[in-house]
Amino acid sequence: MTLLLYVLRLLSAAVAVSAGGMFFLAIPAIVVNAVHKLGGVNMGALLGFLPLVLVDLVPYLMPIGFLLALVATYGRLAADNEWTAICMAGVHPVRMLLPAFVVAAALGGVSHYLTTEVSPGLSFAKREYGRKVVIDGFRDVNPGRTEVKLGEFYMSAQYRDPQSNIFRDVTIHLPASTKRVEGASGEGLAGLTVLADVVEISFPGDRMRIHLTRARVADEGHHVRVGHSVAEVDLDELLDLKPKDRLKWRYQTSRDLRGLLDRGEVEAKDVRAAVYELHARVTRTATYFLFILLGVPTGLLLRRGTQLGALAAAVGYALLYYLLAMRLGKTLAGWGTVSPVLAAWATTGIGTVAGLFLCWKALRR
């Protein structure tokens, strides 16, 4: 038992380091993407957006961190001849895999919950958060900020009234989705860049209303006066939000999706895809146990010299697995030549066969 706890401590520490490092490396890319999506919001809004993205990455990055930890831990045991000593002491090699299965069960349980109950709705949570941040940003623009960009919408002003959302001497590009509210030229401004003496922005409901005073449009080098116009932009359309998609099967939790399938409430053309998605979520949890079969023997077999070769092999396993899982399974399911259940488990099955062979080769030595 002491020996198993020793390996468990080594493996747990390695998982913390490897998975933590991967998430740390992912944060800069997430921040850049968030700034692009949220239109350059303040740091507080970015910090609120990060957990939504990081939670969605856990079922993908955590298994890779676990795989790297397996290779490093068991490779270290082999390189320091501790593995040889364990085998000579009469301890069966398979028994030494027990700590790996304990950690895999714990991490798999967390990932399974996130994958089946949380992640399906995260895309809407991120969109709704982005929408709220953008609207709040418009309503409470920093006093010195006179430039705003969001998707196709762009506005730059020479001056802003610090007590309101009134901008003066404005250059504004209106999206193609802009609709007229009043004024003869509102609809004609869609997709154009407009100069206006005064622009006031308000937010009635799900729309952004733009009041333009003494507006003019450049036409063949000359400014054509538009005068006063009020136009509206649908925020859901501007932010690429699709609230109606919330009810689609692909955004339901696994429990709800299974219920929809049992009741026959999924359209016939989508049944195969829905069944595939239901099982594909489970395979992400099984990835932890598959990586035990791949990571442990890799660490034991490639123990000579540095562990760079073993770690490189582990990264290769992970990349190949996710590439095949995302491509092979969907392709097989789309062809309709095999059942969606078999298509979802095909990559895991191939990996299991390869992992069992590696384990047989490593543990019989």
MOTACOR-V932588 format. One record per backbone hydrogen bond with DSSP energy under -1.0 kcal/mol. NH is the residue of the N-H (numbers start at 1). CO is the residue of the C=O. If there is no record, write none. Layout:
nh->[NH & NH]
co->[CO & CO]
//
This chain:
nh->[5 & 6 & 7 & 8 & 9 & 10 & 11 & 12 & 13 & 14 & 15 & 16 & 17 & 18 & 19 & 20 & 21 & 22 & 23 & 24 & 25 & 26 & 27 & 30 & 31 & 32 & 33 & 34 & 35 & 36 & 37 & 38 & 40 & 46 & 47 & 48 & 49 & 50 & 53 & 54 & 55 & 57 & 58 & 60 & 61 & 62 & 65 & 66 & 67 & 68 & 69 & 70 & 71 & 72 & 73 & 74 & 75 & 76 & 77 & 78 & 79 & 80 & 81 & 82 & 83 & 85 & 86 & 87 & 88 & 89 & 90 & 91 & 97 & 98 & 101 & 102 & 103 & 104 & 105 & 106 & 107 & 108 & 109 & 110 & 111 & 112 & 113 & 114 & 115 & 116 & 117 & 119 & 121 & 122 & 125 & 126 & 127 & 128 & 129 & 130 & 131 & 132 & 133 & 134 & 135 & 136 & 137 & 138 & 139 & 140 & 145 & 148 & 150 & 153 & 154 & 155 & 156 & 157 & 158 & 158 & 159 & 161 & 164 & 167 & 168 & 169 & 170 & 171 & 172 & 173 & 174 & 178 & 179 & 181 & 182 & 186 & 189 & 190 & 191 & 192 & 194 & 195 & 196 & 197 & 198 & 199 & 200 & 201 & 202 & 207 & 208 & 209 & 210 & 211 & 212 & 213 & 215 & 216 & 217 & 219 & 222 & 224 & 226 & 227 & 229 & 230 & 231 & 232 & 233 & 235 & 238 & 239 & 241 & 245 & 246 & 247 & 248 & 251 & 252 & 254 & 257 & 258 & 259 & 260 & 261 & 262 & 263 & 265 & 270 & 274 & 275 & 276 & 277 & 278 & 279 & 280 & 281 & 283 & 284 & 286 & 288 & 290 & 291 & 293 & 294 & 295 & 296 & 298 & 299 & 300 & 301 & 302 & 311 & 312 & 313 & 314 & 315 & 316 & 317 & 318 & 319 & 320 & 321 & 322 & 323 & 324 & 325 & 326 & 327 & 328 & 329 & 331 & 332 & 333 & 334 & 335 & 336 & 343 & 344 & 345 & 349 & 350 & 351 & 352 & 353 & 354 & 355 & 356 & 357 & 358 & 359 & 360 & 361 & 362 & 363 & 364]
co->[1 & 2 & 3 & 4 & 5 & 6 & 7 & 8 & 9 & 10 & 11 & 12 & 13 & 14 & 15 & 16 & 17 & 18 & 19 & 20 & 21 & 22 & 23 & 26 & 27 & 28 & 29 & 30 & 31 & 32 & 33 & 34 & 35 & 42 & 43 & 44 & 45 & 46 & 49 & 50 & 51 & 53 & 54 & 57 & 57 & 58 & 61 & 62 & 63 & 64 & 65 & 66 & 67 & 68 & 69 & 70 & 71 & 72 & 73 & 74 & 75 & 76 & 78 & 77 & 77 & 81 & 82 & 83 & 84 & 85 & 87 & 86 & 94 & 95 & 97 & 98 & 99 & 100 & 101 & 102 & 103 & 104 & 105 & 106 & 107 & 108 & 109 & 110 & 111 & 112 & 113 & 114 & 118 & 119 & 121 & 122 & 123 & 124 & 125 & 126 & 127 & 128 & 129 & 130 & 131 & 132 & 133 & 134 & 135 & 136 & 142 & 155 & 153 & 150 & 173 & 148 & 171 & 146 & 168 & 169 & 168 & 166 & 161 & 199 & 159 & 197 & 196 & 156 & 194 & 154 & 192 & 175 & 232 & 230 & 230 & 183 & 186 & 187 & 175 & 189 & 172 & 216 & 170 & 213 & 213 & 167 & 211 & 165 & 209 & 204 & 233 & 202 & 231 & 200 & 229 & 198 & 227 & 195 & 224 & 222 & 219 & 217 & 215 & 215 & 212 & 182 & 210 & 179 & 208 & 206 & 234 & 235 & 236 & 242 & 243 & 244 & 245 & 248 & 249 & 116 & 253 & 254 & 255 & 256 & 257 & 258 & 259 & 260 & 267 & 270 & 271 & 272 & 273 & 274 & 275 & 276 & 277 & 279 & 280 & 282 & 285 & 286 & 287 & 289 & 290 & 291 & 292 & 294 & 295 & 296 & 297 & 298 & 307 & 308 & 309 & 310 & 311 & 312 & 313 & 314 & 315 & 316 & 317 & 318 & 319 & 320 & 321 & 322 & 323 & 324 & 324 & 327 & 328 & 329 & 330 & 331 & 332 & 339 & 340 & 341 & 345 & 346 & 347 & 348 & 349 & 350 & 351 & 352 & 353 & 354 & 355 & 356 & 357 & 358 & 359 & 360]
//
